[in-house]
Amino acid sequence: MNEQEFLDSLPGPDQLNPYLQALWYDATGDWNTAHEIVQQMDDATAARIHAYLHRKEGDEWNSRYWHRRAGTSYPENMSLEQEWEYLVDMLVE
């Protein structure tokens, strides 16, 4: 799957893995469902998406916490849109 195929799947996340499901729900404006999905997982990828979601929420402290859990750095020079695209690209390759 590539990014365009992922975007073309909107609005039907049932066939996606949980990481992409979370990003799908976020893209459709359902932050709470996206957050619920990543909260149920305990791995670095889920932590990375969790960090993005809290950054989008405006909770920088919590986002940085989840970046530490993921072993990644806070994206100082990346827009939320760029970060979302980066995460999707990372997951579909």
C-alpha positions in Angstrom: 0.0 0.0 0.0 1.2 3.5 -0.7 0.0 6.8 0.6 -2.5 7.4 -2.2 -4.0 3.9 -1.7 -4.4 4.7 2.0 -6.1 8.0 1.2 -8.3 6.3 -1.3 -9.5 3.9 1.5 -11.2 6.8 3.2 -13.8 6.3 4.6 -13.2 2.5 5.2 -10.6 1.6 7.8 -11.7 -1.9 8.5 -9.0 -3.5 6.4 -6.2 -1.3 7.8 -3.8 -2.2 10.6 -4.4 -0.4 13.9 -1.7 2.2 13.3 -3.3 3.3 10.0 -6.7 3.0 11.5 -5.7 5.6 14.1 -4.4 7.9 11.5 -7.5 7.3 9.4 -9.7 8.4 12.3 -7.6 11.4 12.9 -7.8 12.4 9.3 -11.6 12.2 9.4 -11.7 14.4 12.5 -12.2 11.7 15.1 -9.3 12.4 17.4 -10.9 10.5 20.3 -11.2 7.2 18.4 -7.6 7.6 17.1 -6.4 8.1 20.6 -8.4 5.1 21.9 -6.7 2.9 19.3 -3.2 3.9 20.2 -3.8 3.8 23.9 -4.5 0.0 23.6 -1.1 -0.7 22.1 2.3 -0.7 23.9 5.0 -0.4 21.3 7.2 2.3 19.8 5.0 2.8 16.7 1.9 3.3 18.8 3.9 5.7 21.1 5.0 7.7 18.0 1.4 8.1 16.8 0.3 8.9 20.3 3.0 11.7 20.4 1.6 13.1 17.1 -2.0 13.0 18.5 -1.0 14.9 21.6 0.9 17.4 19.6 -2.2 18.0 17.5 -4.2 18.3 20.7 -1.9 21.1 21.8 -0.4 19.2 24.7 3.3 19.6 23.9 4.5 18.1 27.3 2.5 14.9 26.7 3.7 14.7 23.1 7.3 15.0 24.2 6.6 12.2 26.8 5.3 9.9 24.1 8.3 10.8 21.8 10.6 9.7 24.6 8.6 6.4 24.9 8.9 6.0 21.1 12.6 6.8 21.0 12.0 9.7 18.6 12.4 13.4 18.7 9.8 16.1 18.8 9.3 17.4 15.3 10.2 21.1 15.8 10.2 22.1 12.2 7.4 20.0 10.8 3.7 21.0 10.4 1.0 18.7 11.7 0.1 17.9 8.1 3.7 17.0 7.3 3.9 14.9 10.4 0.7 13.0 9.5 2.0 12.4 6.0 5.4 11.2 7.4 3.6 8.7 9.7 1.4 7.4 6.9 4.4 7.1 4.5 6.4 5.3 7.3 3.5 2.8 7.7 2.6 2.0 4.1 6.1 1.3 2.9 
